[in-house]
């Protein structure tokens, strides 16, 4: 009986995905049509991260559906994590967000209230998602 001989593996296929701003990135290390990260202002990176966290939390709360209570993607445990991460990002970055800070805070508070409303047993004031960073949300 002979041992199997190693075979040459084919080159991995280049796979692409959309990066920030819709730029195309591929997993082979090529950077076609991609802005270099060094040229992106920090406020833009922070804002985009915040928007991504907000969008993901809204999805996990079921807010994209007509009836959030029956949304198939609803997951309050995941929403709690995303809202807490968003609160930490906004709180620690507020001085850099300039005119966007108010809108980001409003969005965060909206998500915190939606979480409270969606919870079967709401957290005590000050213990909801992200409230250790923002203070109690009523």
C-alpha positions, 0 to 999 in steps of 0.5 A: 500500500502506498501513501497518498502523495501531496498534491499541489493545491490550486491558487485560492480564488480571489474573493471580494467584499465591499469595504467601508464606503463600498470600496472593493477589497479582495482577500488575496491582498490586492486593493483595487479602488480602495482608499488607503486607510491612512487617508480616511479622517478619524471622524469618518472611521468613528462615524461609520463604526457607530452607524454600523453598530446602530444598524446592527442593533436595530436589526437585532431589536427587530426594528426593520420589521413591521412587527418587531415582536415577531422579527426572525432576526430578533435577539435581545442578547446580541442587541444588548452587546451592540448597544453597549459597544455603541455607547462606549464608542460614542461616549469616548469619542464625543469630542471628535464627532463635532456636529454629528455627536447629537445625532449619534447620541439621539440614535443611541438613546432611541435604541436604548429605549427600544431595548427597554420596551422590547424586554419582558423584564426591563433592567433597572434604571442605570443597568440597561445596555450602555447605561454604565457609559451614558447614565440612566435612559428613561 
